[in-house]
């Protein structure tokens, strides 16, 4: 029983890490990409 609980705890840790990484990527990294592309479209003087 103890072994099963340890396995379950490790599995839940892994799931939480994957979910956290996905949310971090979606909330922060994707926004950064769109901001970069918008600034390229808006800005700059052509010479």
PQR file of N, CA, C, O and H, with PARSE charges and radii, in Angstrom:
ATOM      1  N   UNK A   1       0.830  -1.199   0.000 -0.4000 1.5000
ATOM      2  CA  UNK A   1       0.000   0.000   0.000 -0.0000 2.0000
ATOM      3  C   UNK A   1       0.872   1.259   0.000  0.5500 1.7000
ATOM      4  O   UNK A   1       0.581   2.222  -0.709 -0.5500 1.4000
ATOM      5  N   UNK A   2       1.937   1.243   0.798 -0.4000 1.5000
ATOM      6  CA  UNK A   2       2.827   2.399   0.864 -0.0000 2.0000
ATOM      7  C   UNK A   2       3.495   2.653  -0.476  0.5500 1.7000
ATOM      8  O   UNK A   2       3.646   3.799  -0.898 -0.5500 1.4000
ATOM      9  H   UNK A   2       2.173   0.461   1.374  0.4000 1.0000
ATOM     10  N   UNK A   3       3.893   1.578  -1.142 -0.4000 1.5000
ATOM     11  CA  UNK A   3       4.533   1.700  -2.447 -0.0000 2.0000
ATOM     12  C   UNK A   3       3.568   2.325  -3.457  0.5500 1.7000
ATOM     13  O   UNK A   3       3.970   3.159  -4.267 -0.5500 1.4000
ATOM     14  H   UNK A   3       3.770   0.646  -0.799  0.4000 1.0000
ATOM     15  N   UNK A   4       2.316   1.928  -3.409 -0.4000 1.5000
ATOM     16  CA  UNK A   4       1.305   2.482  -4.305 -0.0000 2.0000
ATOM     17  C   UNK A   4       1.115   3.978  -4.060  0.5500 1.7000
ATOM     18  O   UNK A   4       0.991   4.754  -5.007 -0.5500 1.4000
ATOM     19  H   UNK A   4       1.989   1.250  -2.750  0.4000 1.0000
ATOM     20  N   UNK A   5       1.093   4.377  -2.794 -0.4000 1.5000
ATOM     21  CA  UNK A   5       0.919   5.796  -2.475 -0.0000 2.0000
ATOM     22  C   UNK A   5       2.112   6.626  -2.943  0.5500 1.7000
ATOM     23  O   UNK A   5       1.939   7.746  -3.423 -0.5500 1.4000
ATOM     24  H   UNK A   5       1.194   3.746  -2.025  0.4000 1.0000
ATOM     25  N   UNK A   6       3.323   6.081  -2.805 -0.4000 1.5000
ATOM     26  CA  UNK A   6       4.520   6.780  -3.295 -0.0000 2.0000
ATOM     27  C   UNK A   6       4.454   6.936  -4.815  0.5500 1.7000
ATOM     28  O   UNK A   6       4.772   7.998  -5.350 -0.5500 1.4000
ATOM     29  H   UNK A   6       3.464   5.170  -2.416  0.4000 1.0000
ATOM     30  N   UNK A   7       4.043   5.884  -5.497 -0.4000 1.5000
ATOM     31  CA  UNK A   7       3.919   5.929  -6.955 -0.0000 2.0000
ATOM     32  C   UNK A   7       2.870   6.961  -7.370  0.5500 1.7000
ATOM     33  O   UNK A   7       3.081   7.726  -8.311 -0.5500 1.4000
ATOM     34  H   UNK A   7       3.784   5.022  -5.062  0.4000 1.0000
ATOM     35  N   UNK A   8       1.760   6.977  -6.673 -0.4000 1.5000
ATOM     36  CA  UNK A   8       0.692   7.927  -6.967 -0.0000 2.0000
ATOM     37  C   UNK A   8       1.161   9.359  -6.734  0.5500 1.7000
ATOM     38  O   UNK A   8       0.850  10.252  -7.522 -0.5500 1.4000
ATOM     39  H   UNK A   8       1.589   6.356  -5.908  0.4000 1.0000
ATOM     40  N   UNK A   9       1.905   9.579  -5.658 -0.4000 1.5000
ATOM     41  CA  UNK A   9       2.424  10.919  -5.354 -0.0000 2.0000
ATOM     42  C   UNK A   9       3.366  11.398  -6.459  0.5500 1.7000
ATOM     43  O   UNK A   9       3.281  12.547  -6.892 -0.5500 1.4000
ATOM     44  H   UNK A   9       2.157   8.854  -5.018  0.4000 1.0000
ATOM     45  N   UNK A  10       4.263  10.520  -6.916 -0.4000 1.5000
ATOM     46  CA  UNK A  10       5.202  10.886  -7.983 -0.0000 2.0000
ATOM     47  C   UNK A  10       4.463  11.151  -9.296  0.5500 1.7000
ATOM     48  O   UNK A  10       4.838  12.055 -10.043 -0.5500 1.4000
ATOM     49  H   UNK A  10       4.332   9.586  -6.564  0.4000 1.0000
ATOM     50  N   UNK A  11       3.430  10.381  -9.580 -0.4000 1.5000
ATOM     51  CA  UNK A  11       2.651  10.585 -10.798 -0.0000 2.0000
ATOM     52  C   UNK A  11       1.941  11.940 -10.749  0.5500 1.7000
ATOM     53  O   UNK A  11       1.913  12.662 -11.745 -0.5500 1.4000
ATOM     54  H   UNK A  11       3.125   9.647  -8.974  0.4000 1.0000
ATOM     55  N   UNK A  12       1.374  12.281  -9.607 -0.4000 1.5000
ATOM     56  CA  UNK A  12       0.702  13.570  -9.466 -0.0000 2.0000
ATOM     57  C   UNK A  12       1.691  14.725  -9.584  0.5500 1.7000
ATOM     58  O   UNK A  12       1.359  15.761 -10.161 -0.5500 1.4000
ATOM     59  H   UNK A  12       1.396  11.694  -8.798  0.4000 1.0000
ATOM     60  N   UNK A  13       2.900  14.565  -9.049 -0.4000 1.5000
ATOM     61  CA  UNK A  13       3.926  15.600  -9.189 -0.0000 2.0000
ATOM     62  C   UNK A  13       4.238  15.835 -10.663  0.5500 1.7000
ATOM     63  O   UNK A  13       4.344  16.977 -11.109 -0.5500 1.4000
ATOM     64  H   UNK A  13       3.170  13.724  -8.582  0.4000 1.0000
ATOM     65  N   UNK A  14       4.383  14.753 -11.410 -0.4000 1.5000
ATOM     66  CA  UNK A  14       4.683  14.865 -12.828 -0.0000 2.0000
ATOM     67  C   UNK A  14       3.569  15.550 -13.600  0.5500 1.7000
ATOM     68  O   UNK A  14       3.830  16.371 -14.479 -0.5500 1.4000
ATOM     69  H   UNK A  14       4.297  13.825 -11.047  0.4000 1.0000
ATOM     70  N   UNK A  15       2.340  15.216 -13.277 -0.4000 1.5000
ATOM     71  CA  UNK A  15       1.186  15.839 -13.939 -0.0000 2.0000
ATOM     72  C   UNK A  15       1.141  17.330 -13.626  0.5500 1.7000
ATOM     73  O   UNK A  15       0.908  18.147 -14.517 -0.5500 1.4000
ATOM     74  H   UNK A  15       2.127  14.549 -12.563  0.4000 1.0000
ATOM     75  N   UNK A  16       1.363  17.685 -12.365 -0.4000 1.5000
ATOM     76  CA  UNK A  16       1.339  19.096 -11.986 -0.0000 2.0000
ATOM     77  C   UNK A  16       2.454  19.878 -12.676  0.5500 1.7000
ATOM     78  O   UNK A  16       2.248  21.020 -13.086 -0.5500 1.4000
ATOM     79  H   UNK A  16       1.552  17.021 -11.641  0.4000 1.0000
ATOM     80  N   UNK A  17       3.629  19.272 -12.807 -0.4000 1.5000
ATOM     81  CA  UNK A  17       4.730  19.947 -13.514 -0.0000 2.0000
ATOM     82  C   UNK A  17       4.374  20.170 -14.974  0.5500 1.7000
ATOM     83  O   UNK A  17       4.647  21.237 -15.523 -0.5500 1.4000
ATOM     84  H   UNK A  17       3.796  18.344 -12.474  0.4000 1.0000
ATOM     85  N   UNK A  18       3.768  19.173 -15.607 -0.4000 1.5000
ATOM     86  CA  UNK A  18       3.412  19.302 -17.020 -0.0000 2.0000
ATOM     87  C   UNK A  18       2.344  20.376 -17.214  0.5500 1.7000
ATOM     88  O   UNK A  18       2.424  21.172 -18.150 -0.5500 1.4000
ATOM     89  H   UNK A  18       3.546  18.306 -15.161  0.4000 1.0000
ATOM     90  N   UNK A  19       1.353  20.399 -16.337 -0.4000 1.5000
ATOM     91  CA  UNK A  19       0.292  21.403 -16.439 -0.0000 2.0000
ATOM     92  C   UNK A  19       0.854  22.797 -16.194  0.5500 1.7000
ATOM     93  O   UNK A  19       0.511  23.740 -16.906 -0.5500 1.4000
ATOM     94  H   UNK A  19       1.289  19.752 -15.577  0.4000 1.0000
ATOM     95  N   UNK A  20       1.715  22.933 -15.192 -0.4000 1.5000
ATOM     96  CA  UNK A  20       2.318  24.232 -14.896 -0.0000 2.0000
ATOM     97  C   UNK A  20       3.162  24.725 -16.062  0.5500 1.7000
ATOM     98  O   UNK A  20       3.104  25.903 -16.416 -0.5500 1.4000
ATOM     99  H   UNK A  20       1.995  22.167 -14.613  0.4000 1.0000
ATOM    100  N   UNK A  21       3.939  23.840 -16.656 -0.4000 1.5000
ATOM    101  CA  UNK A  21       4.776  24.226 -17.801 -0.0000 2.0000
ATOM    102  C   UNK A  21       3.904  24.651 -18.975  0.5500 1.7000
ATOM    103  O   UNK A  21       4.221  25.618 -19.667 -0.5500 1.4000
ATOM    104  H   UNK A  21       3.986  22.883 -16.368  0.4000 1.0000
ATOM    105  N   UNK A  22       2.820  23.939 -19.200 -0.4000 1.5000
ATOM    106  CA  UNK A  22       1.924  24.288 -20.306 -0.0000 2.0000
ATOM    107  C   UNK A  22       1.287  25.655 -20.084  0.5500 1.7000
ATOM    108  O   UNK A  22       1.233  26.469 -21.005 -0.5500 1.4000
ATOM    109  H   UNK A  22       2.563  23.153 -18.638  0.4000 1.0000
ATOM    110  N   UNK A  23       0.809  25.911 -18.879 -0.4000 1.5000
ATOM    111  CA  UNK A  23       0.181  27.199 -18.587 -0.0000 2.0000
ATOM    112  C   UNK A  23       1.194  28.339 -18.650  0.5500 1.7000
ATOM    113  O   UNK A  23       0.877  29.424 -19.138 -0.5500 1.4000
ATOM    114  H   UNK A  23       0.854  25.249 -18.131  0.4000 1.0000
ATOM    115  N   UNK A  24       2.402  28.102 -18.163 -0.4000 1.5000
ATOM    116  CA  UNK A  24       3.449  29.126 -18.232 -0.0000 2.0000
ATOM    117  C   UNK A  24       3.749  29.467 -19.684  0.5500 1.7000
ATOM    118  O   UNK A  24       3.863  30.635 -20.055 -0.5500 1.4000
ATOM    119  H   UNK A  24       2.660  27.221 -17.766  0.4000 1.0000
ATOM    120  N   UNK A  25       3.875  28.425 -20.496 -0.4000 1.5000
ATOM    121  CA  UNK A  25       4.177  28.660 -21.913 -0.0000 2.0000
ATOM    122  C   UNK A  25       3.034  29.410 -22.583  0.5500 1.7000
ATOM    123  O   UNK A  25       3.273  30.339 -23.355 -0.5500 1.4000
ATOM    124  H   UNK A  25       3.782  27.476 -20.195  0.4000 1.0000
ATOM    125  N   UNK A  26       1.819  29.026 -22.303 -0.4000 1.5000
ATOM    126  CA  UNK A  26       0.667  29.664 -22.940 -0.0000 2.0000
ATOM    127  C   UNK A  26       0.515  31.112 -22.488  0.5500 1.7000
ATOM    128  O   UNK A  26       0.220  31.983 -23.306 -0.5500 1.4000
ATOM    129  H   UNK A  26       1.625  28.271 -21.677  0.4000 1.0000
ATOM    130  N   UNK A  27       0.710  31.381 -21.205 -0.4000 1.5000
ATOM    131  CA  UNK A  27       0.481  32.723 -20.670 -0.0000 2.0000
ATOM    132  C   UNK A  27       1.614  33.690 -20.944  0.5500 1.7000
ATOM    133  O   UNK A  27       1.353  34.866 -21.198 -0.5500 1.4000
ATOM    134  H   UNK A  27       0.949  30.674 -20.541  0.4000 1.0000
ATOM    135  N   UNK A  28       2.851  33.251 -20.904 -0.4000 1.5000
ATOM    136  CA  UNK A  28       3.975  34.174 -20.992 -0.0000 2.0000
ATOM    137  C   UNK A  28       4.708  34.094 -22.321  0.5500 1.7000
ATOM    138  O   UNK A  28       4.968  35.123 -22.944 -0.5500 1.4000
ATOM    139  H   UNK A  28       3.063  32.296 -20.698  0.4000 1.0000
ATOM    140  N   UNK A  29       5.042  32.899 -22.764 -0.4000 1.5000
ATOM    141  CA  UNK A  29       5.887  32.780 -23.945 -0.0000 2.0000
ATOM    142  C   UNK A  29       5.113  33.091 -25.226  0.5500 1.7000
ATOM    143  O   UNK A  29       5.662  33.716 -26.134 -0.5500 1.4000
ATOM    144  H   UNK A  29       4.831  32.062 -22.258  0.4000 1.0000
ATOM    145  N   UNK A  30       3.857  32.669 -25.319 -0.4000 1.5000
ATOM    146  CA  UNK A  30       3.073  32.950 -26.521 -0.0000 2.0000
ATOM    147  C   UNK A  30       2.776  34.437 -26.651  0.5500 1.7000
ATOM    148  O   UNK A  30       2.780  34.968 -27.762 -0.5500 1.4000
ATOM    149  H   UNK A  30       3.412  32.161 -24.581  0.4000 1.0000
ATOM    150  N   UNK A  31       2.520  35.115 -25.546 -0.4000 1.5000
ATOM    151  CA  UNK A  31       2.256  36.558 -25.594 -0.0000 2.0000
ATOM    152  C   UNK A  31       3.499  37.307 -26.069  0.5500 1.7000
ATOM    153  O   UNK A  31       3.397  38.284 -26.811 -0.5500 1.4000
ATOM    154  H   UNK A  31       2.517  34.684 -24.644  0.4000 1.0000
ATOM    155  N   UNK A  32       4.657  36.850 -25.642 -0.4000 1.5000
ATOM    156  CA  UNK A  32       5.903  37.494 -26.033 -0.0000 2.0000
ATOM    157  C   UNK A  32       6.093  37.402 -27.545  0.5500 1.7000
ATOM    158  O   UNK A  32       6.553  38.355 -28.174 -0.5500 1.4000
ATOM    159  H   UNK A  32       4.739  36.056 -25.039  0.4000 1.0000
ATOM    160  N   UNK A  33       5.742  36.258 -28.127 -0.4000 1.5000
ATOM    161  CA  UNK A  33       5.874  36.088 -29.571 -0.0000 2.0000
ATOM    162  C   UNK A  33       4.951  37.048 -30.320  0.5500 1.7000
ATOM    163  O   UNK A  33       5.368  37.670 -31.296 -0.5500 1.4000
ATOM    164  H   UNK A  33       5.369  35.484 -27.616  0.4000 1.0000
ATOM    165  N   UNK A  34       3.701  37.173 -29.872 -0.4000 1.5000
ATOM    166  CA  UNK A  34       2.767  38.044 -30.582 -0.0000 2.0000
ATOM    167  C   UNK A  34       3.182  39.501 -30.434  0.5500 1.7000
ATOM    168  O   UNK A  34       3.007  40.285 -31.368 -0.5500 1.4000
ATOM    169  H   UNK A  34       3.362  36.668 -29.078  0.4000 1.0000
ATOM    170  N   UNK A  35       3.721  39.877 -29.293 -0.4000 1.5000
ATOM    171  CA  UNK A  35       4.181  41.250 -29.095 -0.0000 2.0000
ATOM    172  C   UNK A  35       5.321  41.564 -30.061  0.5500 1.7000
ATOM    173  O   UNK A  35       5.357  42.644 -30.651 -0.5500 1.4000
ATOM    174  H   UNK A  35       3.863  39.241 -28.534  0.4000 1.0000
ATOM    175  N   UNK A  36       6.240  40.631 -30.222 -0.4000 1.5000
ATOM    176  CA  UNK A  36       7.356  40.847 -31.135 -0.0000 2.0000
ATOM    177  C   UNK A  36       6.857  41.048 -32.555  0.5500 1.7000
ATOM    178  O   UNK A  36       7.318  41.953 -33.250 -0.5500 1.4000
ATOM    179  H   UNK A  36       6.210  39.754 -29.743  0.4000 1.0000
ATOM    180  N   UNK A  37       5.923  40.216 -32.996 -0.4000 1.5000
ATOM    181  CA  UNK A  37       5.471  40.327 -34.383 -0.0000 2.0000
ATOM    182  C   UNK A  37       4.685  41.624 -34.590  0.5500 1.7000
ATOM    183  O   UNK A  37       4.766  42.236 -35.655 -0.5500 1.4000
ATOM    184  H   UNK A  37       5.548  39.480 -32.431  0.4000 1.0000
ATOM    185  N   UNK A  38       3.927  42.041 -33.576 -0.4000 1.5000
ATOM    186  CA  UNK A  38       3.191  43.297 -33.695 -0.0000 2.0000
ATOM    187  C   UNK A  38       4.150  44.480 -33.785  0.5500 1.7000
ATOM    188  O   UNK A  38       3.932  45.397 -34.578 -0.5500 1.4000
ATOM    189  H   UNK A  38       3.861  41.544 -32.711  0.4000 1.0000
ATOM    190  N   UNK A  39       5.209  44.464 -32.978 -0.4000 1.5000
ATOM    191  CA  UNK A  39       6.130  45.591 -32.992 -0.0000 2.0000
ATOM    192  C   UNK A  39       6.858  45.654 -34.343  0.5500 1.7000
ATOM    193  O   UNK A  39       7.196  46.740 -34.814 -0.5500 1.4000
ATOM    194  H   UNK A  39       5.386  43.719 -32.334  0.4000 1.0000
ATOM    195  N   UNK A  40       7.093  44.519 -34.950 -0.4000 1.5000
ATOM    196  CA  UNK A  40       7.728  44.522 -36.263 -0.0000 2.0000
ATOM    197  C   UNK A  40       6.780  45.131 -37.309  0.5500 1.7000
ATOM    198  O   UNK A  40       7.215  45.877 -38.185 -0.5500 1.4000
ATOM    199  H   UNK A  40       6.818  43.637 -34.568  0.4000 1.0000
ATOM    200  N   UNK A  41       5.509  44.813 -37.213 -0.4000 1.5000
ATOM    201  CA  UNK A  41       4.553  45.305 -38.187 -0.0000 2.0000
ATOM    202  C   UNK A  41       4.344  46.799 -38.032  0.5500 1.7000
ATOM    203  O   UNK A  41       4.242  47.511 -39.031 -0.5500 1.4000
ATOM    204  H   UNK A  41       5.155  44.206 -36.501  0.4000 1.0000
ATOM    205  N   UNK A  42       4.278  47.289 -36.807 -0.4000 1.5000
ATOM    206  CA  UNK A  42       3.997  48.697 -36.557 -0.0000 2.0000
ATOM    207  C   UNK A  42       5.186  49.596 -36.842  0.5500 1.7000
ATOM    208  O   UNK A  42       5.046  50.656 -37.453 -0.5500 1.4000
ATOM    209  H   UNK A  42       4.361  46.711 -35.995  0.4000 1.0000
ATOM    210  N   UNK A  43       6.342  49.171 -36.400 -0.4000 1.5000
ATOM    211  CA  UNK A  43       7.420  50.125 -36.223 -0.0000 2.0000
ATOM    212  C   UNK A  43       8.401  50.241 -37.364  0.5500 1.7000
ATOM    213  O   UNK A  43       8.357  49.512 -38.355 -0.5500 1.4000
ATOM    214  H   UNK A  43       6.456  48.310 -35.904  0.4000 1.0000
ATOM    215  N   UNK A  44       9.274  51.180 -37.176 -0.4000 1.5000
ATOM    216  CA  UNK A  44      10.427  51.316 -38.043 -0.0000 2.0000
ATOM    217  C   UNK A  44      10.246  52.274 -39.193  0.5500 1.7000
ATOM    218  O   UNK A  44       9.196  52.339 -39.833 -0.5500 1.4000
ATOM    219  H   UNK A  44       9.311  51.772 -36.371  0.4000 1.0000
ATOM    220  N   UNK A  45      11.308  53.015 -39.431 -0.4000 1.5000
ATOM    221  CA  UNK A  45      11.346  53.899 -40.586 -0.0000 2.0000
ATOM    222  C   UNK A  45      12.165  53.217 -41.650  0.5500 1.7000
ATOM    223  O   UNK A  45      13.230  52.667 -41.369 -0.5500 1.4000
ATOM    224  H   UNK A  45      12.161  52.962 -38.911  0.4000 1.0000
ATOM    225  N   UNK A  46      11.681  53.250 -42.855 -0.4000 1.5000
ATOM    226  CA  UNK A  46      12.451  52.668 -43.963 -0.0000 2.0000
ATOM    227  C   UNK A  46      13.298  53.753 -44.594  0.5500 1.7000
ATOM    228  O   UNK A  46      12.825  54.857 -44.863 -0.5500 1.4000
ATOM    229  H   UNK A  46      10.816  53.697 -43.083  0.4000 1.0000
ATOM    230  N   UNK A  47      14.528  53.428 -44.819 -0.4000 1.5000
ATOM    231  CA  UNK A  47      15.432  54.405 -45.448 -0.0000 2.0000
ATOM    232  C   UNK A  47      15.907  53.888 -46.771  0.5500 1.7000
ATOM    233  O   UNK A  47      16.676  54.562 -47.457 -0.5500 1.4000
ATOM    234  H   UNK A  47      14.912  52.531 -44.601  0.4000 1.0000
TER
END
